[in-house]
Amino acid sequence: PIFLIYRPDDLIELSAMTDLWNNLAVSDGFAGVYFIGVNMNSSIHGINAVLYHAPNCAYYKKNTTVGYYNGVMVKDYETVWKNILALNHNGNQKAYYGGFVDFDNTPRYGNIHGMCMINNQIDVFEKYFGQLVLKNQQAHNEILWINAWNEWGEGNYLEPDQQVGCDYLKIVNDLCKKVKMKL
């Protein structure tokens, strides 16, 4: 079993929890639980791997903010993707690199803490997602992470819609077939 932990640095008893859950899993016939920490900064006992969850892992990096519009922080989609692809994991755990389709949390946060992307074109997604697939393949990753299937509240979804139809899904499918990576 795989279990993702968002912000594992915030959990005081994380080590005891992962030890307990692993023991319970083993006693039920599993090899244990594969714990993945999301956007961790350092190695943590009990965590087997890190997931660089997009776009969070890269939109606070350099040169992503284009400006503010009515209080909303505007990020450049292509620059965020470049920052994702520039990530290099230096820890002891395995690292998974995630991608994203779009991001706009203004429906959730409004113009006070809202953030959105500009220049998010499907051809830009195709270009950088292809590079992400290769980066994960080179890291011998057996799982490819994309945020998200249907996060409509943040404009981040692969699910077909009236605007682009199944284009994002087709890109994902075609690229994974091309490099022989399982979906």
Residue pairs with C-beta under 8 A, 6 or more apart in sequence:
1 25
1 30
1 33
1 34
2 33
2 34
2 36
2 143
3 21
3 33
3 34
3 35
3 36
4 35
4 36
4 37
4 38
4 51
5 11
5 14
5 35
5 36
5 37
5 38
5 47
6 38
6 53
7 38
7 39
8 14
8 37
8 38
8 40
8 44
8 47
9 40
9 41
9 42
9 44
11 17
14 44
14 45
14 46
14 47
15 44
15 45
15 46
17 46
18 33
18 35
18 45
18 46
18 47
19 46
21 33
22 32
22 33
22 46
25 31
25 32
25 33
26 32
34 48
34 49
35 46
35 47
35 48
35 49
36 47
36 48
36 49
36 50
36 51
36 96
37 44
37 47
37 49
37 50
37 51
37 93
38 50
38 51
38 53
39 50
39 51
39 52
39 53
39 56
39 57
40 47
40 50
40 91
42 91
43 91
43 92
43 93
47 93
48 93
48 94
49 93
49 94
49 95
49 96
50 89
50 91
50 93
50 94
50 95
50 96
51 95
51 96
51 98
51 145
52 58
52 84
52 87
52 89
52 95
52 96
52 97
52 98
53 98
53 145
53 147
54 80
54 84
54 97
54 98
54 99
54 100
54 145
54 147
55 75
55 80
55 84
55 100
55 103
55 117
55 147
57 84
57 87
57 98
58 64
58 80
58 81
58 83
58 84
58 87
59 75
59 80
59 83
59 103
59 115
61 80
61 83
62 83
63 76
63 79
63 83
64 75
64 76
64 79
64 80
64 83
65 73
65 74
65 75
65 76
66 74
66 75
66 76
66 118
67 74
68 74
70 111
71 111
71 112
71 114
72 106
72 111
72 114
72 115
72 116
73 114
73 115
73 116
74 115
74 116
74 117
74 118
75 103
75 115
75 116
75 117
75 118
76 117
76 118
76 119
77 102
77 117
77 118
77 119
77 120
77 121
77 124
78 119
78 124
78 128
80 117
81 99
81 124
81 128
82 128
84 97
84 98
84 99
84 128
84 132
85 97
85 128
85 131
85 132
85 135
87 97
89 95
94 139
94 141
95 139
96 136
96 139
96 141
96 143
96 145
97 132
97 135
97 136
97 139
97 141
97 145
98 132
98 145
98 146
98 147
99 128
99 129
99 132
99 145
99 146
99 147
100 146
100 147
100 148
100 156
101 120
101 125
101 146
101 147
101 148
101 156
101 157
101 158
101 168
102 117
102 120
102 155
102 156
102 157
103 115
103 116
103 117
103 154
103 155
103 156
104 114
104 115
104 116
104 117
104 154
104 155
104 156
105 114
105 115
105 116
105 153
105 154
105 155
106 114
106 115
106 116
107 153
107 154
107 155
108 114
108 153
108 154
109 115
116 155
122 164
122 167
122 168
122 171
125 168
125 171
126 171
126 175
129 146
129 171
129 172
129 175
130 175
133 144
133 175
133 176
133 179
133 181
134 179
136 144
136 181
137 179
137 181
142 182
144 176
144 181
144 183
146 158
146 172
147 156
148 154
148 156
148 157
148 158
149 157
149 158
149 159
150 157
150 158
150 159
151 157
158 168
158 169
158 172
160 166
160 169
172 183
173 183
176 182
176 183
